[in-house]
Amino acid sequence: MNTAKPSPDMAAPHDHHHDHDGDHAHLHDGAQARSPARPASPASLDAALAMAEAYCRERGEKLTPLRRKVLELLLTSGRATKAYSLLDEMRQIHPGSAPPTVYRALDFLLAAGLIHRIESINAFAVCHDLTQCQHGILVVCQQCGNITELHEPKLRQALVAQIEAAGYRLAGDGIELKGVCAQCQAAEPAPAEAAAQS
């Protein structure tokens, strides 16, 4: 059974996924960029997991303990995480964890719209709006896995129209742009320093 996702009012408790003054930048024409640069706090983590459980129940599905744990690990990391890293973390909690169990949990969370697969770095990240995903344009830091989700429907529609006009059909909902985030740029040596080191 497929039901509508919970209302934005339900999503408010977990602060690193939603519109708070410090979490997004306003762009032109009301567009927004959201970036979960910090891990979830214990209170927001509990609220996010409770919301995800309620959403799965409404869909007639179950957020099993394993699925819940994988979602919790992604929420706690606050950035894109590779499947093998999730498996390593699971093995610290449940030593017998096998790759297929983690991949099945990830497949479920993807199908439910709770997470994104970040193709460019082969990793997974919690949807910035959890169960309110609007399928924005993802800007992915190729160094640290930080993700900013740009919500500008007109830009997305124009981009999709251009792709279709070129004779292509998108293979999925995700549109990713590769980049290097501000923190990683700040950590890079200045051009003069880089030249001196080489």
Summary of the structure (lengths in Angstrom):
residues: 198
radius of gyration: 18.0
end to end distance: 59.8
largest distance: 61.8
contacts: 558
relative contact order: 0.14
helix: 48%
strand: 15%
